[in-house]
Amino acid sequence: MVLTIAVTGISCEGVHGVMPSELANPQEFLVDIECVLNRTSNSDDLATTVDYEKLVNAAIEVIGAESCQLLETLAVRIAEHCLADALISEIMVRVHKPFGPLAPIVADSYAQIRLKR
């Protein structure tokens, strides 16, 4: 059995980027997280799975913490934070920057990482 859970469109504010304008004020980031779980049963008990709220809080915490230049760095940090949960065997994290410096011409930009335990 392969069980995957996902939380998409997590809205977070942070100060990340390369351009001075990106570092002047917090901006919105959107985060998608998809996890493959280490589960062998179909239990209906929250203690046997990953709580969505923990995934959301991990994204918010990382985006709100130390500034990074690259979206890739944010994606890795979020993925590594979430992988601290032993119930996650594989994780995909995508960090979107919808209002970045290319916003007038580009609808979205993102970085994605997939890590396995």
C-alpha positions in Angstrom: 0.0 0.0 0.0 1.3 3.4 -0.9 -0.5 6.3 0.8 0.1 9.9 -0.3 -1.3 13.0 1.4 -0.9 16.6 0.2 -1.6 20.1 1.2 -1.5 22.7 -1.5 -1.6 26.5 -1.7 -0.2 27.2 1.8 0.1 31.0 2.0 3.1 32.3 3.8 4.9 35.6 4.1 8.6 36.0 4.1 11.5 38.1 2.9 13.5 36.1 0.3 15.1 36.9 -3.0 18.1 38.5 -4.7 16.7 41.9 -5.8 16.8 44.8 -3.2 13.0 45.3 -3.9 12.4 41.7 -2.8 14.2 42.2 0.4 12.5 45.5 1.3 9.2 44.0 2.4 7.6 40.6 3.1 6.0 39.0 0.1 3.6 36.1 -0.4 4.9 32.6 -1.1 2.7 29.6 -1.8 3.8 26.1 -0.8 2.6 22.7 -1.9 3.6 19.7 0.1 3.0 16.0 -0.9 4.1 13.2 1.3 4.3 9.4 0.8 3.7 7.9 4.2 5.3 4.9 6.0 2.0 3.2 6.7 1.0 -0.4 6.4 -2.5 -0.2 7.8 -5.6 1.6 7.0 -6.2 3.0 10.5 -8.6 5.9 11.1 -6.4 7.2 13.9 -4.6 10.6 13.6 -1.7 9.2 15.6 -0.9 6.8 12.7 -0.6 9.5 10.1 0.9 12.9 9.4 -1.2 15.8 10.7 -1.8 18.4 7.9 -1.4 21.2 10.4 2.2 20.1 11.1 3.0 20.4 7.4 1.4 23.8 7.2 3.2 25.0 10.3 6.5 23.7 8.9 6.1 25.8 5.7 5.0 28.9 7.6 7.9 28.5 10.0 10.6 28.1 7.4 9.2 30.9 5.1 9.1 33.3 8.0 12.6 32.4 9.3 16.0 33.3 7.9 16.1 35.0 4.5 17.3 33.0 1.5 18.2 34.2 -2.0 16.8 31.1 -3.8 13.4 29.4 -3.9 15.4 26.1 -4.1 16.9 26.7 -0.7 13.4 27.3 0.8 12.1 24.1 -0.7 15.0 22.1 0.7 14.6 23.6 4.1 10.8 22.9 4.2 11.3 19.3 3.0 14.1 18.6 5.5 11.9 20.0 8.3 9.0 17.8 7.4 11.2 14.7 7.0 11.9 14.9 10.7 8.6 13.1 11.0 9.4 9.3 10.8 6.0 8.6 9.2 7.1 10.4 6.0 9.2 8.2 3.6 9.2 10.6 0.7 8.3 14.3 0.3 7.8 16.7 -2.6 7.8 20.4 -1.8 7.1 23.2 -4.3 7.6 26.8 -3.3 5.8 29.4 -5.6 6.6 33.1 -5.8 3.6 34.4 -7.6 4.4 38.1 -7.1 8.2 38.1 -7.8 10.0 40.6 -9.8 8.8 39.0 -13.1 5.2 39.2 -12.1 4.1 41.6 -14.8 5.2 39.1 -17.5 5.2 35.8 -15.6 2.2 34.3 -13.8 4.3 32.3 -11.4 7.7 30.9 -10.7 8.5 28.0 -8.4 11.2 25.6 -7.3 10.4 21.9 -6.4 12.3 19.3 -4.6 11.6 15.6 -4.0 13.5 13.9 -1.1 13.4 10.3 0.0 14.3 8.9 3.4 
